[in-house]
Amino acid sequence: MKSQVAPNQEDYKLKDTKPQLGERWPHGGVRGGGGWISSERATSTYDLVEQMFYLYVRVEKAKDLPTNPVTGSCDPYIEVKLGNYKGKTKHYEKKTNPEWKQVFAFSKEKIQSTILEVYVRDRELVARDDYVGKVVFDMNEVPTRVPPDSPLAPQWYRLEDWHGDTKVRGEVMLAVWVGTQADEAFPEAWHSDAASVHGEGVFSIRSKVYVSPKLWYLRVNVIEAQDVEPHDRSQPPQAFIKAHVGNQTLKTKISPTRTPNPMWNEDLIFVAAEPFEEQLVLTVENKVSAAKDEQVGKISLPLAIFERRLDHRPVHSRWFNLEKFGFGPLEGDKRHELKFSTRVHLRVCLEGAYHVLDESTLYISDVRPTARQLWKQPIGILQVGILSAQGLLPMKNKDGKATTDAYCVAKYGQKWVRTRTIIESFSPKWNEQYTWEVYDPCTVITLGVFDNCHLGGNEKPTSGSGAKNDSRIGKVRIRLSTLEMDRIYTNSYPLLVLQPSGLKKMGELQLAVRFTCLSLANIIYLYGHPLLPKMHYLHPFTVNQLDSLRYQAMNIVAVRLGRAEPPLRKEVVEYMLDVDSHMWSMRRSKANFFRIVSLFSGLISMSRWLGEVRQWKNPITTVLVHFLFFLLICYPELILPTTFLYMFLVGLWNFRFRPRHPPHMETKLSWAEAVHPDEMDEEFDTFPTSKAQDVVRMRYDRLRSVAGRIQTVVGDIATQGERFQAVLSWRDPRASSLFVFLCLIAAVVLYVTPFKMIALAAGIVWLRHPRFRSKLPLVPSNFFRRLPSRADSML
């Protein structure tokens, strides 16, 4: 059994890799010689990835194409053929001078042909497409473009007949060259790796960079209202205000004064995103009964009219007139019969000095305030090379074959990146490099790998679920403060996913990461300052407000990124932002409990060591401790210097054993290896639950059992605290009088006796030999345990 477990443990660990990073070009560049040269440019954009060579074919346009003698028109398109790979442009109807401006990229690793053929064809609806002409290129004569050279200029080529003997009517403008993934034509090119993808699926396989929408906190301070008239004027109004911004709804409490001029002075906080598409909709409502509210007035206000606040200075308040509810355009001029209208007094502003949290503060990647004017200069540059993945598991069945179409998403700050999708590969190679500006080193970059289920084919998830969501393959988090500056980390990270069946390794993600420091002084300066902008501490939000606002911010980010092309789908954004991290999990609770236990392991080890010293297990150690104790008693001014010197020496000693790798997902720390199947099934349950009644009852009873143990521990802690209070509360008159009398004696003794003598005597008594020590509890402990607590008064 142990022989099976050991390899799996190693499989979950971080591994070192040695990829060939940087640019390497053939000698001669244009002619493609035999040797290789390495690029020494430190500023290279692609020095953290392995170089991948592609044959690029840029199809610009054609002219003077012949028409079909039968139809009298020409519906041209171009087919680029290289070995078994074929790429086609779109066709134009009845056009002899078409323009395509399309690029085709063929991976040089998979090229087996020595000839590149470019065909011009005439599309036919019924019969076979007509051949118009072709251009043939010898692969050995194709030039190599070495950045930062300008793009290769396209040229006109005369078309040849089928046999290539004679020229025919028509010309096509082409550019053919060998380049790498650093070429600017790479992102938008048609790739031979994705030749099987057609239709709308073509747009969802390209690499893209996304920017999160600019988020603001909208603070609506509802002060008061005037002339609130309910429909039943015989009853005084119980007014409250309900506010809507998009899908967010908040309301004030019912006014404590039941008058037509109610007052609240409450703050309602919303999340809004630029460009502002929603409006602030306010309704004044009257509480008629417990189940019925009536609307008194309503107003819609565009968010752009409100002031943008950059500090904590007060904002000017304004009165807004409400539209009387029930008087619409169908009732003609009845609105003009109202002599007075309800109005509301508001103080509204867009908070620019806060950072809008859309992710957990544990894995935060950005701490800048919303307003750009308050941003400081970046302190570093983060560069990540997303190299490849290895050993991915099949995620779906396509045409009866198990396959995976993987892409990687990285999120840091407001910038999201998505690599291209590698079709039908369990070991995809992306070799894409991205750069972020770093404003705080104590932040985290998150990378996730997903399976693309939107390629337009007949895909069926292996899980059997009918939903076409992009399946999660795994996630990696890297905290920048754990990285050494200017060092390149090349590691293979395990992709671990928790499933209802348990922990599963989905593969490995190979990355190259470098954190470059721009200003060491600014980094040191930041370590002494708050993580979040100062408004979070001057005017903080409550915990419930932060949880609610984070959820709303995440929804807004997911909706906005889902409208991009290609969309970054909601399931991807939620997984990257850890939207379910606050949900109850027995496994996570156990993991957090043992994290707390490990925190006290040092204190426990120290107490054991002191116990061994007191028991004279090693007499030499005990004598040395006595000597150190006497020295500190005689020279108390050495206590603090000795303490700090000790920590300095421990730090120097631990420097030899410092971590050499970035942190990664640990299965043992997460308590994911020995988790019970039912606990895992509970973790993946929906909220509210969708399980059968007997399962819910069993889990509820288990939760009651765990909560009962927690309740006992909390009660014990409360009991000990109440005993401390009972010492001087005279709840036990004999114990209190005895303690007060002892305090008087102690005060006199300590006044006439030097403190050094007291401390020395106490230390000698505490370190005395076991021969002079009793196994019974000490007198102070016996006295404390006899004190009363309020547990006697609990029902």
Secondary structure, 3 states (H helix, E strand, C coil): CHHHHHHHHHHCCCEECCCCEECEEECCCCCCCCCEEECCCCCCCCCCCECCEEEEEEEEEEECCCCCCCCCCCCEEEEEEECCEEEECCCCCCCCCCEEEEEEEEEHHHCCCCEEEEEEEECCCCCCCEEEEEEEEEHHHCCECCCCCCCCCCEEEEEECCCCCCEEEEEEEEEEEEEECCCCCCCCCEEHHHCCCCHHHHHHHCCEEEECCCEEEEEEEEEEEECCCCCCCCCCCCEEEEEEECCEEEECCCCCCCCCCCEEEEEEEEEEECCCCCEEEEEEEEEEECCEEEEEEEEEEEHHHCEEECCCCCCCCEEEECEECCCCHHHHHHHHHCCCCCEEEEEEEEECCCCCCCCCHHHCCCCCCCCHHHCCCCCEEEEEEEEEEECCCCCEEECCEEECCEEEEEEECCEEEECCCECCCCCCEEEEEEEEEECCCCCEEEEEEEECCCCCCCEEECCCCCCCCCEEEEEEEEEHHHCCECCEEEEEEEEEEEECCEEEEEEEEEEEEEEEECCHHHHHHHCCCCCCCCHHHHCCCCHHHHHHHHHHHHHHHHHHHHCCCCCCCHHHHHHHCCCCCCCCCHHHHHHHHHHHHHHCHHHHHHHHHHHHHHCCCCHHHHHHHHHHHHHHHHCHHHHHHHHHHHHHHHHHHHHCCCCCCCCCCCCCCCCCCCCCHHHHHHHCCCCCCCCCHHHHHHHHHHHHHHHHHHHHHHHHHHHHHHHHHHCCCCCCHHHHHHHHHHHHHHHHHHHHCCHHHHHHHHHHHHCCCHHHCCCCCCHHHHHHHCCCCHHHHCC
